[in-house]
Each structure stands twice: as C-alpha cells, then as structure tokens.
Amino acid sequence: MRRVVVTGVGVLSSIGNTVAQFEASLRAGRPGIAPITQVDTSRLRFRNAVEVLGFEPTKHFSELTWLDRFAQLGIVAARDAIADSALTWNDEMRARTGVITGSCLGGMATEDAFYFNFYHENKSHLSPSAVPRIMSNAVASHVAMEQKFTGAAFTTSTACSSANHAIGQAFWLIRQGRLDCAVVGGSEAPIVLGHLKAWEGMRVVAPDTCRPFSKNRAGLILGEGAAMLVLETFEHACARGGKFSPSLPVLACQPTRITSLIH
C-alpha cells in the first residue's frame, strides 16, 4: 500500500482568500457569516449567508465566457494549491496526475440566469456557453486542460459530502497505483435567488447564524467557497524534497517535511 500525503493547499473562503488568512481567522475565531450582498434579499425570510469577499475574477482570468462563479473559485484554489506544492512538472508526471473535484450544484448562477431569460423574458435562444458553464465537472475539466494533466479527471456530486468523496477517490487512485499525484477538493457558489428560495421552502435555514451544537439552534447557513489540495505519494514527496505548508500538522520526513499523512 502506497502512503499518500498532502503537499499543497489552496482556499477561497469568507474568512480568507489565502491559506494564511484562513488560518489566522480560524485561530482568532472570526466568523464568515454576514448579510448577503450578491442578491436582493427582500423576497427571502433570511438575510445571512457565507460569501467569498474581495474576489475579482478579472484579476485571474482573461476570459470569463465559459466560467460560472463556482468554476472561477475552484480553478483559482487549484492554481494556489499547485503553486503551494512546488511540484516540477514534465510529460510523464502530467500523465500520472489526475483532477478529482466535488460539486453538488455546479453552475447554479448560470442556470438561474438562463432560466430567467428563457421562461420570463421569452428569449428564443440561449448562449452556447450555457452547458459548459452549468456542468458540475467544469472545474476538473478546466484545471486538467490548463495544467495539461492527462490522468483521471472527474467530479463527484453527493450533496454536502461531494468534496470529501472526491478526496477519498483520489486517495484510493494514488494508493492503488493508478495515479502518482492528484489535485482534489471542491467548490460551490449557491448564492442565487432561485436556489436560496428553494432552501427557504425547506425551512431549514437559520435567520441569524449557525450553531449546530446548541439546543437553541435554528438551522443551517448557506455558503460559497473553494478548497483544493495536492495529493502525492509519500515516497515521491520525500524524494523531491517537497515543500510543505506550515499551516497544517506536519509529519517529519527526511530529507523533507510533508503537510500531513493520509493513512
């Protein structure tokens, strides 16, 4: 059995758009729940959500036609994780690297907007970018194309556990020798009026904040964000003197140190 380690991390969240910011917020106990800014909440019973603040897509992409917000977040987090890993790429390594991501909803903002155009405004044609933007596997596909990875590239969609299942699938592919490296994680961007109304209909969204372990809990809070990891074999990471992220528990390894060991 090959051991698997985490050697790169990338995150975009309501409490930080870098790993350092994210960690600092966690240590300080800073919450990310705040009033919704992306949509008009006058038709909603709740007003709070978790939004990624300060994210400017045009700083990261020259072309946004094919990218829903969930894909933008996921791709940038993947880029950050790959940079954090400091891996050196060649054709052989790219052929043994996969991209396995998780997303429950895919391009929800695109779907909501195009439904409005078609059903409300009676437009007879939709943009050819609709399907590529909506598909849940957009992040995995774009990252694989951008980085020229030709290993397994797919997406799991299992509600709130989507990204966890993606990490697990990548772990087994590496452990079983199908891959040597993988970019894994998930992204969601559900702050869309139609989707928020659907959750409102379930009557499970808290009017103020999320307190899951309190007897006075009133429900959950919806949020957006992205987090990506680079996984590789323990032996490969040690042999290359892999860079590690000091924000995670560290496993000592000579001649290098690795962020964490997945047994």
N, C-alpha and C positions, 0 to 999 in steps of 0.2 A: 504493500500500500504506500503510495507516494504522499508525503505530507504537503499541505497547502498553506501558503502564507499570504497575508495582505501586505502589499508593498507600495500602494498608492491610494490616496483618498481625495475625493472632490465633493464639495457640498454647496448648495444654494438653498438658503432657508430664511425664515422670518427672523432668525436670531443671528444671522451671519452668512455672508456670501463667500467666505473662505473657511477653511478648517480652523484656523487660529481664531477668527471671530466667533465661530460656532462654539468652540471650546470655552472661550472666555465668557460667553453668555451663559453657558451651562454652569460654569463654576460660580458665576455671580447670581444665578437664579433668575435671569432676566426672561420674562415670558415673551412669546411671539404673538399672542392673541391680541387683536386690535380691531377697531372699526373697519369694515370693508370699504375699500377705495375704488375697486375695479368696476363695480356695477352700482346702479341706483338701488338702494335697499328699501325704498318707500313701500314696495309691494311685498316685503318679507316680514315675517314675525321675529326674525333675529337679525342682528346687525354686525356681529363679530365673526371673524374668520382668521386664518393664518395666511398671510401674503408675503411673498418674496419682495422686499423693498430695495430700491436702488439698482434694479437690474435693467440695463439699457441694451436691448437686442442688437441695435445697430453698431454697438461697440465690439460685438463678437461675430456678426455676420454681415457680409456684403449684399446678400440676397435672402429675403425672408418669404418669398412667394410660396415655398414648399414646406414651411415650418410653422406648425402651431406652437403656442407658448409652451406646452408640455415638452415638445421636442427641443425647443431652444434651451430650456432649463437642463434637460437631460444631456444634451450634447456638450454644453459648457462644463457641466460637472464631470463628464467623462474626460474632456480635454484636461481639466485640472488634475484628475486622478492619474492620467497617463503622464503628465508632466511631473507630478509628485513622485512617481515610481522611478524616474530617471532611467528607464529601460533604453537600451540601444537596439534599434530595430534593423533587421535585414529580411530578405525574402523568406528565408527558412523560418525565422521567428514569427513573421506575419502569418505564414501558412499554418502555424500551430497556435495562433491566438484567436479566441472567439469573443463575441459580444453577446451577452445574455442579459436582457433587461426585463423589468416588470412594470406593467402599467394596467390599471384597472379600466381606465376611461379612454385613453388615447386623446385625440384632438377634440375635446369637448367644446372648446370655444369656436372652432371652425364648424363643427356640426350644428351648433346652436345658431350661428350666424347664417349659415346656408339654408337651414330650415326656415328661418325668418324670411329670407329673400324669396324662397320658393312658395311657401304657404301664405305668408302675409302680403308680400309685395307682388306676388304672382309673376315673378320673373320666369321666363321660359327656359333659360339656360343657366347652368352653374359653371363655375370655373373648373378647368381641368385639374387644378391643384387640389380640389376637394378631397378626393380619395387618398392621395399620398399624405395630406395633412392630417386626416382623421385616423388613419391606421395606427393601432397601438404599437406596432413594431417599427415606427418611424425612427425612434432613437437608435435602436440596434442597427438598422439599415444604414442610416446616415453616418454613424460612428465607424461602422465597418468600411464603408466606401471612402470616407475621409482619411482614415488611417491605413487603408489598403490591407485590412485584416481579412483573411480568407478561410479562417476556421469557422466553426459553428456560429451562426448569428440568428437569434430568435428571441421571442418575447413570451413571457408567461402572463396570464391575466386571471388572477384568482382573488379578486376583491382586494382587501387590505393586506393580504399576505403576498401579493404579486412579486414585490422586490425580494422578499425573503426566499420565495421559491426559486427566483432567478439565481440568487446567490448559491442556493443549495444545488441547483442543476449544474452550475459552473464548477462548483466544488467537486462533484462526482465526475464530471468530464475530465477534469485535471487529474484527480486521484486515480481514475481508471486508465490514464494514459492517452485519452482521445485528444486532449489539448495540453499545452505546456503553460499557457497564460490565458487570462480572460479579463475583460472589462465587464463589471457586473453592477447592478443596482437598479434604481427605479426613479421615475418622475411622474408627477401629476400636476395638472392645472385645472382644478374644478370650480374656480370662482367665476361661474357663468350663471346668469339669472335663471335660465330654464332648469339647469341642474340643481341650483340652490332651492328652487321651488319644489323639485321632486323630493329632496331631503326634508323640506318643510312638511310635505304631505305625510311623511313617516312619523313626524312629531318626536324626533329623537335628537334634534339639535338644541343645545343649551342656549338660553337667551343672553347669557353673560360670559361664562368661562367653563373650562373643562376641569372637573375634579372627580376623576374616576373612582377614587378610594374613599370618598366621603359619603356618609349616609344622606347628605343633602344634595347629592349630585343631581343635575337636571338634564344631562345628555352630553353629546359629543360636540366638538368644534371641527368644522371642515378646514382643510388647509392645502396649500400647494408647496411644491419644492422638489428638489432632486438631490440624490446622493449616489455616488459611484465609487467603486473600489477596483483596484487592480489585484488580481489573484495570480500567483505563480507557484511553481514547485519550490519547496524549501531548499532543495539542493541547488537549483538554478539561481535562486536569490543569493545564497551564500557564495556560490562560485563567482558571481559577477560583482560581489561587494555592494549589494543593493542598498539604495538609500532607504531610510525609514522615516516615518512621520512621528515626531516626538509627542504628538497629541494622544496617541493610543498606547495601551500597555505594550511594553517592549520585551521581546524574547531575545536574550543574548545569544549571539551566534558568531563564531569566529570563521572568517575574518570580518564579518559584518553583523549588523543587527536588523531584525525584521520587526515590523509593527506588531503583528500578532499571529499566533499559530491557530489554524483551524484543524482540529484533531482529525 
